[in-house]
Structure formats: C-alpha cells, structure tokens
Amino acid sequence: MTRTEICNLVPLTRNDTDHPVLYLDANASLSDLYACAQQRIGAARNLLEILDCASGVQDVAQIRFAIGLLLSDGCDLLRTLGDKSQALNA
C-alpha cells in the first residue's frame, strides 16, 4: 500500500468493548486478506488439535475462547475478501 492510499477500517466482530479497538483494512490486497484469514483459521485448527491434550476444564475453556477469537477474525477477513472479489467481478 502506498502512502497516498486511504485505509478503509472495518471493526472486527469480536471487539468486546464499548468502542471498537481492533480493525481490518478493507482496502488491503486480496492476497493479504487471504493470508491473514488463512493464518488465523490455521491457528484455530491447531488449537483444536491441542484440545486432545488439554488437562482440565479451565484449559479447555481458554482454548475454546482463543479458537472463537481466531475464527471470528478469519470469518471477518473472508467476508471482506468476498465483498472485494464480488466488487471486482461486477
């Protein structure tokens, strides 16, 4: 992204505050949006595999919370990627 491009900041769904703090740039390239979504969904998949080794209820709860955040971010990224792809094909 060049300095002259303007960011189009979209708040992430899982901002658990009164005012959003975490955003994604809807003007990011398709490849960057895809890479970020792939990273978060992959990390969530890895955490799901770790659940087999979780030793207690608190471990499982913390892992499930992290998985929820990662999947929510990944879905937000994929939704933005889909919107941009549709706009390009219109």
N, C-alpha and C positions, 0 to 999 in steps of 0.2 A: 504494500500500500504506500502510495506517495504522500508527501506532506499535504498536498492540496486536496486529497480525498477526505470526505467527511464521514465520520463514523455514524452508523445507524444503530444505536444501542438499544437492545431489547432485553428487558429484565428476565432473568431465569425464573422458571416457575416456582422453584423451591427456595425463594427468598423468605425465610421465616422471621421477617422483621416487619415493622410498620411501613418502612420505606425501603424499596429495593436497594440492595448493595451490589449484587452480582449481576453482570450483564454479558451478553454476547454481541458481537458486531455483525449485524445482518449484512453489511457490505463486504465482509470478508470473502475471500475467494472460495469457490466451490470446493477446491481441494483442501483448503484449510479447515472449512466447516466439516468436511468428511473425516479428515484426520483426527480432529478433536472428538467427534462423535465416536469414531472407531476406538480411540484411546479410552474413553470413559466406559463404553459398553464392554470393551475387553477387560478393563479393570473390574467391572461388576461381575463378569463371568468368572474371573479368577477368584474373587471373593466367595462366589457361590461354591467353588471347589473347596475352599478353605473351610466352609461350614461343616464338612465331614469331620474335620479335626477339632472343631470348637468344643471346649471342655465344660462349658456351663451356660446357663440361661443368659447371663449378662454378656458373655462373649457373642452368643447368637444374636442378641438384641442389637449390640453395637455393629456387628457385621451387616445385619439387615438394614440398619439405618444408613450405613455407608453405601450399600448397594442401591437403596432408594434414591439417595442424592445423585449418585453416578448415573443411574438410569434416567432420572428426570433431566439432568443436564444433556445426556445423549439424545433423548427424545426432543428436547428443545432445539438442539443443533440439527437433527434430522428434519424437523418441521421447517426450520429456516432454510435448510438446503433444498427441501422440496418446493417451498414457495419460490425460491430463486430459480430453480430449474423450470418450473411452470411458467414463470415470467419470461424466461429466455425462449421458451417454445411457443409463446403466444404470438 
